[in-house]
Amino acid sequence: MTRTRKILAWTFASFVVLLAVLVLVIVFFDWNRIKPPLNAKVSEELHRAFAINGNLSVVWQREPDEGGWRAWVPWPHVVAEDLSLGNSDWSKAPQMVTLKRVELRISPLALLAQRVVIPRIDLTEPNASLQRLADGRANWTFKFDPKDPSAEPSNWVVDIGAIGFDKGHVTLDDQNLKTRLDVLIDPLGKPIPFSDIVGVKATKTAQAQGAVPQDYAFALKVNGQYHGEKLAGQGKIGGLLALQDSTRPFPLQAQVKVADSSIELAGTLTDPMNLGALDLRLKLAGTSLGNLYPLTGITLPDTPPYATDGHLIGKLHEPGGAVYRYEDFNGKIGDSDIHGNLTYVASKPRPKLSGALLSNQVLFTDLAPLIGADSNAEQKARGGDSKQPTDKVLPVEEFKTDRWRDMDADVEFTGKRIVHSEKLPFNDLYTHLVLTDGVLSLEPLRFGVAGGNLDAQIRLNGRTDPLEGRAKLTARGFKLKQLFPTFEPMKTSFGELNGDADITGRGNSVAKLLGSANGNLKMLINDGAISRELMELAGLNVGNYVVGKIFGDKEVKINCAAADFGIESGLATVRLFVFDTENAIVYIDGTANMATEQLDLTVTPESKGWRLISLRSPLYVRGKFIKPDAGVKAVPLMLRGAGMVALGVIAAPAAGLLALVAPSGGEPSQCAPLLEQMKAGNVPKTVKH
């Protein structure tokens, strides 16, 4: 052997020996010796006391998932026992996190590319105590020393594939959210297939998208308070958080009760490290949709009890903000059905709710909570904090305008059929609700009523205190025979009701808005009939008395009824209110005070024939809206029409009402001659007695 070969042989042998010695040192090295400096270094970086209190070992094993020659490269499997991480210095609890055991493996070849690749970390019996103070300090926020701004950023990248865990215990005390939760995680004993919870159809859909949901492996139990409301729930979760692999969605299933709201969900979370996407079947139920606001921050109206079932899709990293879609949901609100699709985007400066809702049958009573018009018992059941006085008709419950600025909305609602009662049919409903920076508009708000339409433009400015409101209403083509379908004399009528209103007001409730209202109200009815029976049908007991006093028990044909009210500071004053019947002309004068809910009306009939009316004194209607009183004035009957002509007050209102005259059933309106005569400053001729 030549000298050169001997040198090469000795060099190679020395290298092999050194490598063997290095391998033996690594294999048999007591890794517990590095715990003191390792604990000290981590504690220094985190500014928290960190310690591996138990054994620390490294076992070198081949990685079965590696292929080719890489399969022969052993990986270090690190096992650490009894770990603890200290709490913030302001916390009373000494430890934030404790772990019975942590096991992980590291790719050695990836280290050559400055990548720390950890395919999986397994945690045994994790326990965590999370806290956040009212001032915002949280113990899960770590204080790191500021880096030199001129220093080069690190080229090292940490890549964690998945986290497996065992039974654990997590507590959360968040003073900022007024939330205290206690969460227990325990193994199920026997895993439950994903399809057993969500159904075969949902499982096949997930598989068709390339995802393979895990089985449910752990039971979840939670108790405590959320936003100050009592919370209790249970559920099931998977056993492996696949942080990087979207083909292994993390399964979730839970039933949670928060105050009076129930939440049920079942589905998956993808990319848990970034809360990347949610795909859940979601059921919601409670006493009022408005009660979801403290839990979700979403401004919804007060409603009767509700229940919905739909598909929630969440994409939490969209450029414009996280997007949640509640798709193809079905349910009930009160006794009305509800269906639709809603999208909530966590955009800036305000999140936005948009979508379209449909109801095949809406009960009119289910709309009452929207304006606080439901009963005190129903208000209490849905958590309303106001109480309707027993002597008030107009709703006093205040709108929650403080919530209107928290989000924007653009939602359409269609009610195919509205049910009020068999005696007063509503046909349908459509509205387009837009909420923008505290300004709420319903444009249009359209009801189909008795063969006609009630169109409204509602605008409420919640940015002012109190809020400013405006309502413009147009009633056209209400068919009297449909408006009172059970009243026999109206079944052959071609009569219609038309009307206009334009009202503004200030106040945070319907009562206060109308109590401060300014505006006008006009209404016209032609070709109808009136009787005590009709008044009873409409629930107008005072009208029953008045009609009985004037006409007795018989039915009387109405040629025309015209009304024009001027409204100022909540006081509606009659400018013109007249009934032209086949036997008499009836004039009504007076006021309706919406601030005090007081009526003060005088009813004066003028007979068209000799002694057709025996009434010799005018009638009065006075008192509270809720229970007015009627009677005969202790003064002789005066010629109301003659007095109006003398004062010259009927011409302008009559001219304004002519705009509401419309042909009915192909016949000219009977109101036109009456109003033309009044417009000219004359009252219809009557037979004096």
ABEGO torsion letter per residue (X at the ends): XBAAAAAAAAAAAAAAAAAAAAAAAAAABBAAAAAAAAAAAAAAAAGBBBBBABBBBBBBBBBAABBEAAAABBBBBBBBBGBBBBBBAABABABABBBABBBBBBBAAAAAAGBBBBABBBBBGBBBBBBBBAAGBBAABBBBBBBBAABBBBABBBBBABBBBBBBBBBBBBAAAGBBBBBBBBBAGBBBBAAAAAEAAAAAAAAAAGBBBBBBABBBBBBEBBGGBBBBBBBBBBABBBAABAABBBBBBBBBBBEABBBBBBEBBBGAAAGABBBBBBBBBEABAAAAAAAAGBBBBBBBBBBBBBBBBBBAABAAEBBBBBBGBBEBBEABBBBEBBBBBBBOABBBBBEBBBBABBBAAAAAAAAGABBAAAAAAAGBABBBBAABABBABBBBAAAAAABBBBBBBBBABBBABAABBBABBBBBBBBBGGBBBBOBBBBBBGGBBBBBBBBBBAABOBBBBBBBBBBBGBBAAAABAABAAAAABABBBBBBBBBBBBEABAAAAAAABBEBBBBBBBGBBBBAAAAAAAGBAAAAAAAAAAAEABBBBBABBBBBBBBBGGBBBBABBBBBBAABBBBBBEBBBAAAGBBBBBBBBBBABBGABABABBBBBBEBAABBBBBBBABBBBBAAAAAAAAGAAAAAAAAAAAABBBBGGBBBAAAAAAAAAAAGBBBBBBBX
